Amino acid sequence: MASLNVIVASDSFKGSASSRRVNDYIAEGILRVTPDARVTRCPIADGGEGTMDALISARGGRVCSVRVTGPLGADVTAHYGFIEEERTAVIEMAEASGITLIEQTAINALCASTRGVGEVILDALDRGAEHMYVGLGGSATSDGGMGMAKALGVRFLAADGGEVTDGLAGLSELHAIDITGVDDRVRQAEFIALTDVFNPLAGRRGAVYVYGPQKGIAKDDLPIVDAWMENYGYLLKRDVRSDAADVAGSGAAGGLGAALIALCEARVVSGIDFVLDAIGIEEDMRDCDLVVTGEGRMDSQSANGKAPVGVARIARQHGVPVVAIVGSRADDLGAIYREGIGLVIPTTTEPATLEECLARVAVSIPLAGESAMRAFLLGRTPIPVP
């Protein structure tokens, strides 16, 4: 039998292993079963963790570091990718304003700011970037991108003419937006926002109602906080002449999407589709026998812009079977199977705490990779009759 061509393209298992590491673990298991298989590893991401690594690995580039203002004001070191030949910066907003940097409490939800994201953008502009790819996943913030915009020169004014405070709380004071001081380089650069969610800015499907609780906003406070966000959208329309609040994806990253659309004229696109196109995975699938993808947790929401389904949709166009390896799974994955994933293999094989599962990925993921390959071969190998 000719050597098998296998593509391994898993998202990260958040909190335990990067996309690159997960791919290596899966490949290890596959090669235990078929040592002569040709395994192509493709780091991927959907606009969240791993986006920078996936794009600079595919396009060439280096990682830059810069000290910026963290979500609560203390300095943090943020990393971003820079592709010199293309004058392109690849920024993960979570590097500066991510949910892993702070505790999710009510007070932090009001104070957390995206100022550091704007400071990363300024550093990239100083290096000569003309194209900005901004991943919106993993945010700690719900400030509508106001902090980012402040760093770029926008003034957010209260009724008395003074500047409002940073963070979501500042939206409660917001009366006007002044964009006359925006850095000219921002207007000249191209911005593309990469996301896996396409919620509007405000309303029942907006940034506050859908994602506010996981960032510490109390349920009883959702209506009033959403009203602040709705007013922000109104002011973007009145003072910036932008309908950003109504654009799908404007509610991503606590409304950072809206600020990028209104103030940077960003296009909002599917993060996974953008990454898969950039790394050229479809070309590899033309001569492929099996695709193995994965993510930390697979449920019905995985069908809405998440990495494994993005991979499966391309594989289905070429008639390639897809197996997904996941840390855990929901009971009902009908929507996932309809997108082209044929088999879902959880890495958990026995009762264990979350901490124990995270600690065992170097063992459990290769075992799941082995199972994926054995399942694939089972469908190709005749069963001998005794």
C-alpha positions as CSV (number, residue, x, y, z in Angstrom):
1,M,0.0,0.0,0.0
2,A,1.3,3.5,-0.9
3,S,2.3,5.8,1.9
4,L,-0.6,7.7,3.3
5,N,-0.8,11.5,3.2
6,V,-2.2,13.0,6.4
7,I,-2.8,16.6,7.3
8,V,-2.9,17.5,11.0
9,A,-4.4,20.9,11.6
10,S,-5.7,21.3,15.1
11,D,-6.4,24.5,17.0
12,S,-4.8,24.9,20.4
13,F,-6.1,23.2,23.5
14,K,-6.4,26.4,25.6
15,G,-4.6,26.3,28.9
16,S,-2.6,23.2,28.0
17,A,-1.0,23.1,24.5
18,S,-0.5,25.4,21.5
19,S,-1.7,24.4,18.1
20,R,1.9,23.5,17.1
21,R,2.2,21.2,20.2
22,V,-1.1,19.5,19.7
23,N,-0.3,18.8,16.0
24,D,3.0,17.3,17.1
25,Y,1.3,15.1,19.6
26,I,-1.3,13.9,17.1
27,A,1.4,13.2,14.5
28,E,3.2,11.1,17.1
29,G,0.2,8.9,17.5
30,I,-0.4,8.6,13.8
31,L,3.2,7.5,13.2
32,R,3.0,4.8,15.8
33,V,0.4,3.1,13.6
34,T,1.8,4.1,10.2
35,P,5.5,4.9,10.5
36,D,5.8,5.6,6.7
37,A,2.9,8.1,6.5
38,R,3.6,11.6,5.3
39,V,2.2,13.9,8.0
40,T,1.9,17.6,7.2
41,R,1.5,19.7,10.3
42,C,-0.4,23.0,9.9
43,P,-0.7,25.3,12.9
44,I,-4.0,27.1,12.8
45,A,-6.2,29.5,14.7
46,D,-9.5,31.3,14.4
47,G,-8.5,34.8,15.4
48,G,-7.6,33.9,19.0
49,E,-4.6,32.2,20.6
50,G,-2.2,30.9,18.0
51,T,-3.1,33.3,15.2
52,M,0.3,35.0,15.3
53,D,2.2,31.7,15.2
54,A,0.1,30.3,12.4
55,L,0.5,33.3,10.1
56,I,4.1,34.1,10.7
57,S,4.9,30.4,10.3
58,A,3.2,30.3,6.9
59,R,4.3,33.7,5.6
60,G,7.7,34.1,7.3
61,G,8.3,36.7,9.9
62,R,9.5,37.3,13.4
63,V,8.0,37.9,16.8
64,C,8.4,41.4,18.3
65,S,8.0,42.3,22.0
66,V,6.8,45.6,23.5
67,R,5.9,46.8,26.9
68,V,2.3,48.1,26.9
69,T,-0.5,49.0,29.3
70,G,-2.3,45.9,30.6
71,P,-6.0,45.6,31.0
72,L,-5.9,47.1,34.5
73,G,-3.1,49.6,34.0
74,A,0.0,47.6,35.0
75,D,2.6,47.1,32.3
76,V,2.7,43.8,30.4
77,T,4.9,42.4,27.7
78,A,2.9,41.8,24.5
79,H,4.2,39.9,21.5
80,Y,3.1,40.3,17.9
81,G,4.3,39.1,14.5
82,F,5.9,41.2,11.9
83,I,6.4,40.1,8.3
84,E,9.0,42.6,7.0
85,E,8.6,41.9,3.3
86,E,4.9,42.5,3.5
87,R,4.9,45.4,6.0
88,T,2.4,43.4,7.9
89,A,1.8,43.1,11.7
90,V,-0.1,40.1,13.2
91,I,-1.6,41.2,16.5
92,E,-3.5,39.1,19.0
93,M,-5.4,41.5,21.2
94,A,-5.3,39.0,24.0
95,E,-1.5,39.6,24.3
96,A,-2.2,43.1,25.7
97,S,-5.8,42.8,27.0
98,G,-6.5,39.1,27.4
99,I,-8.8,37.3,29.8
100,T,-5.9,35.3,31.2
101,L,-4.2,38.5,32.5
102,I,-6.8,39.4,35.1
103,E,-9.5,37.9,37.3
104,Q,-13.1,38.0,36.0
105,T,-14.7,40.2,38.7
106,A,-17.4,42.9,38.5
107,I,-14.9,45.7,39.3
108,N,-12.4,44.4,36.7
109,A,-15.1,44.2,34.1
110,L,-15.8,47.9,34.6
111,C,-12.1,48.9,34.6
112,A,-10.5,46.6,32.0
113,S,-9.2,48.6,29.0
114,T,-7.9,47.9,25.5
115,R,-5.3,50.7,25.7
116,G,-2.5,48.2,25.3
117,V,-3.9,47.0,22.0
118,G,-3.6,50.5,20.6
119,E,0.0,50.7,22.0
120,V,0.9,47.5,20.1
121,I,-0.5,49.0,16.9
122,L,1.6,52.2,17.5
123,D,4.7,50.0,17.9
124,A,3.9,48.2,14.7
125,L,3.4,51.5,12.9
126,D,6.8,52.6,14.2
127,R,8.3,49.5,12.6
128,G,6.8,50.4,9.3
129,A,3.7,48.2,9.2
130,E,1.1,49.1,6.6
131,H,-1.2,46.1,7.1
132,M,-2.6,45.1,10.4
133,Y,-4.2,41.7,11.1
134,V,-5.8,42.0,14.5
135,G,-7.1,38.8,16.2
136,L,-10.0,39.5,18.5
137,G,-10.2,36.3,20.5
138,G,-9.6,35.9,24.2
139,S,-10.5,39.4,25.4
140,A,-10.8,40.5,29.0
141,T,-12.5,43.8,28.0
142,S,-15.9,45.3,27.3
143,D,-14.8,48.9,26.7
144,G,-15.9,49.0,23.1
145,G,-12.3,49.4,22.0
146,M,-12.2,52.8,23.6
147,G,-8.8,52.3,25.2
148,M,-7.3,51.2,21.9
149,A,-8.8,54.3,20.2
150,K,-7.4,56.6,23.0
151,A,-3.9,55.3,22.4
152,L,-4.3,56.1,18.7
153,G,-5.3,59.7,19.4
154,V,-9.1,59.6,19.7
155,R,-10.7,61.7,22.5
156,F,-13.8,60.4,24.4
157,L,-15.5,63.3,26.1
158,A,-17.9,63.6,29.0
159,A,-20.7,66.2,29.1
160,D,-18.3,68.7,30.9
161,G,-15.7,68.4,28.1
162,G,-13.3,66.3,30.1
163,E,-12.1,62.9,29.0
164,V,-13.9,59.9,30.3
165,T,-12.1,57.2,32.4
166,D,-10.7,54.1,30.8
167,G,-12.7,50.9,30.7
168,L,-16.3,50.0,30.4
169,A,-17.2,52.4,33.2
170,G,-16.1,55.3,30.9
171,L,-18.9,54.5,28.5
172,S,-21.4,55.5,31.2
173,E,-20.0,59.1,31.0
174,L,-19.6,59.2,27.2
175,H,-21.1,62.3,25.5
176,A,-19.0,62.9,22.4
177,I,-16.1,61.4,20.3
178,D,-13.4,63.6,18.8
179,I,-11.3,62.0,16.1
180,T,-9.3,65.0,15.0
181,G,-6.2,63.9,16.8
182,V,-6.0,60.4,15.3
183,D,-2.5,59.4,14.2
184,D,-2.3,59.9,10.4
185,R,-0.6,56.5,9.9
186,V,-3.7,54.8,11.2
187,R,-5.8,56.3,8.4
188,Q,-3.2,55.1,5.8
189,A,-2.9,51.5,7.1
190,E,-5.1,48.6,6.2
191,F,-6.8,46.8,9.1
192,I,-8.4,43.4,9.0
193,A,-10.1,42.1,12.2
194,L,-10.1,38.3,12.6
195,T,-12.8,36.8,14.7
196,D,-14.9,33.7,15.2
197,V,-18.0,35.6,16.5
198,F,-20.2,38.0,14.5
199,N,-22.4,39.6,17.1
200,P,-23.5,43.2,16.8
201,L,-22.3,45.8,19.3
202,A,-25.4,46.1,21.5
203,G,-28.7,44.3,22.1
204,R,-29.6,40.8,23.2
205,R,-27.0,39.3,20.8
206,G,-24.5,42.0,21.5
207,A,-21.2,42.2,23.3
208,V,-22.6,42.8,26.8
209,Y,-25.5,40.3,27.0
210,V,-23.6,37.4,25.3
211,Y,-20.1,37.8,26.6
212,G,-20.4,40.2,29.6
213,P,-21.2,37.6,32.2
214,Q,-18.0,35.6,31.5
215,K,-16.0,38.8,32.0
216,G,-17.6,39.5,35.4
217,I,-20.6,41.7,34.6
218,A,-23.5,40.8,36.9
219,K,-26.7,39.5,35.3
220,D,-28.8,42.3,36.9
221,D,-26.4,44.9,35.5
222,L,-26.7,43.7,31.8
223,P,-29.5,46.1,30.8
224,I,-27.9,49.3,32.0
225,V,-24.4,48.3,30.7
226,D,-25.9,47.4,27.3
227,A,-27.6,50.8,27.2
228,W,-24.1,52.4,27.6
229,M,-22.9,50.3,24.7
230,E,-26.0,51.3,22.6
231,N,-25.2,55.0,23.3
232,Y,-21.6,54.4,22.2
233,G,-22.9,53.0,18.9
234,Y,-25.1,56.0,18.5
235,L,-22.1,58.4,19.0
236,L,-20.0,56.4,16.6
237,K,-22.7,57.1,14.0
238,R,-23.2,60.8,15.0
239,D,-19.6,61.9,15.5
240,V,-17.6,59.4,13.4
241,R,-20.2,58.9,10.7
242,S,-19.9,55.2,11.0
243,D,-22.6,52.5,11.1
244,A,-20.1,50.2,12.9
245,A,-22.6,49.2,15.6
246,D,-24.7,47.3,13.1
247,V,-21.9,45.4,11.4
248,A,-21.6,41.7,12.1
249,G,-18.6,41.3,14.4
250,S,-18.7,44.8,15.9
251,G,-19.4,43.2,19.2
252,A,-16.4,40.9,19.1
253,A,-13.8,41.4,21.9
254,G,-16.2,43.5,24.0
255,G,-16.9,45.9,21.2
256,L,-13.3,46.3,20.0
257,G,-14.6,45.2,16.6
258,A,-16.7,48.3,16.5
259,A,-13.8,50.6,17.2
260,L,-11.7,49.0,14.5
261,I,-14.5,49.3,12.0
262,A,-15.4,52.9,12.8
263,L,-12.0,54.4,13.5
264,C,-9.6,52.2,11.5
265,E,-12.0,51.3,8.6
266,A,-11.3,47.6,9.4
267,R,-12.8,44.7,7.5
268,V,-14.2,42.0,9.8
269,V,-13.6,38.5,8.5
270,S,-13.7,34.9,9.7
271,G,-10.5,34.2,11.5
272,I,-10.3,30.6,10.5
273,D,-11.1,31.2,6.9
274,F,-8.5,33.9,6.7
275,V,-5.8,31.7,8.3
276,L,-6.5,28.7,6.2
277,D,-6.3,30.7,3.1
278,A,-3.1,32.3,4.2
279,I,-1.4,29.0,5.0
280,G,-2.6,27.4,1.7
281,I,-4.1,24.4,3.3
282,E,-6.5,23.7,0.4
283,E,-3.6,23.0,-1.9
284,D,-2.3,20.3,0.5
285,M,-5.7,18.7,0.6
286,R,-5.7,18.0,-3.1
287,D,-3.5,15.0,-2.5
288,C,-4.5,14.0,1.0
289,D,-6.0,10.8,2.4
290,L,-7.0,12.0,5.9
291,V,-7.4,15.2,7.8
292,V,-7.1,15.3,11.6
293,T,-8.2,18.5,13.3
294,G,-9.2,19.4,16.9
295,E,-9.8,21.8,19.7
296,G,-10.0,21.8,23.5
297,R,-13.8,21.7,23.8
298,M,-16.2,20.8,21.0
299,D,-19.9,21.7,21.3
300,S,-22.7,23.1,19.1
301,Q,-21.0,26.5,19.1
302,S,-18.0,24.9,17.3
303,A,-20.1,25.0,14.1
304,N,-20.1,28.8,14.2
305,G,-16.7,29.9,12.9
306,K,-14.4,27.6,15.0
307,A,-11.3,26.2,13.6
308,P,-12.1,22.5,13.2
309,V,-15.3,23.2,11.2
310,G,-13.4,25.6,9.0
311,V,-10.9,22.8,8.2
312,A,-13.7,20.3,7.6
313,R,-15.5,22.5,5.1
314,I,-12.4,22.6,2.9
315,A,-11.8,18.9,3.3
316,R,-15.3,18.1,2.3
317,Q,-14.9,20.0,-0.9
318,H,-12.1,17.5,-1.8
319,G,-13.8,14.4,-0.5
320,V,-11.3,13.9,2.3
321,P,-12.5,12.3,5.6
322,V,-12.0,14.3,8.8
323,V,-11.4,13.2,12.3
324,A,-11.5,15.7,15.2
325,I,-9.5,15.1,18.4
326,V,-10.9,17.1,21.4
327,G,-10.3,17.5,25.0
328,S,-14.0,17.2,25.8
329,R,-17.2,17.1,23.8
330,A,-20.9,17.9,24.2
331,D,-23.5,15.1,23.9
332,D,-25.1,16.5,20.7
333,L,-22.7,17.2,17.9
334,G,-25.2,16.9,15.0
335,A,-24.3,20.3,13.7
336,I,-20.6,19.3,13.7
337,Y,-21.1,16.1,11.8
338,R,-23.2,17.9,9.2
339,E,-20.2,20.2,8.4
340,G,-18.1,17.2,7.4
341,I,-16.4,15.9,10.5
342,G,-16.9,12.2,10.5
343,L,-15.6,11.2,13.9
344,V,-14.9,13.0,17.2
345,I,-12.4,11.4,19.6
346,P,-12.1,12.8,23.1
347,T,-8.7,12.6,24.8
348,T,-10.3,11.8,28.2
349,T,-10.2,8.0,28.8
350,E,-11.0,7.8,32.5
351,P,-12.5,10.0,35.2
352,A,-10.2,12.9,36.0
353,T,-10.2,16.5,37.1
354,L,-9.7,19.3,34.6
355,E,-6.2,19.9,36.0
356,E,-5.3,16.3,35.6
357,C,-6.6,16.3,32.0
358,L,-4.5,19.4,31.2
359,A,-1.4,17.8,32.7
360,R,-1.8,14.6,30.6
361,V,-2.0,16.1,27.1
362,A,1.5,14.7,26.1
363,V,0.1,11.2,26.7
364,S,-3.6,11.5,25.9
365,I,-3.4,13.4,22.6
366,P,-0.9,10.9,21.0
367,L,-3.2,8.1,22.1
368,A,-6.1,9.8,20.4
369,G,-4.0,10.3,17.3
370,E,-3.3,6.6,17.3
371,S,-7.0,5.9,17.6
372,A,-7.8,8.3,14.7
373,M,-5.4,6.4,12.4
374,R,-6.7,3.0,13.5
375,A,-10.3,4.1,12.8
376,F,-9.3,5.3,9.4
377,L,-7.5,2.1,8.5
378,L,-10.4,0.0,9.8
379,G,-12.6,1.5,7.1
380,R,-10.0,0.6,4.4
381,T,-8.8,-2.8,5.4
382,P,-10.9,-5.9,4.7
383,I,-11.6,-8.0,7.8
384,P,-10.3,-11.5,7.3
385,V,-12.8,-14.3,7.5
386,P,-11.7,-17.0,10.0
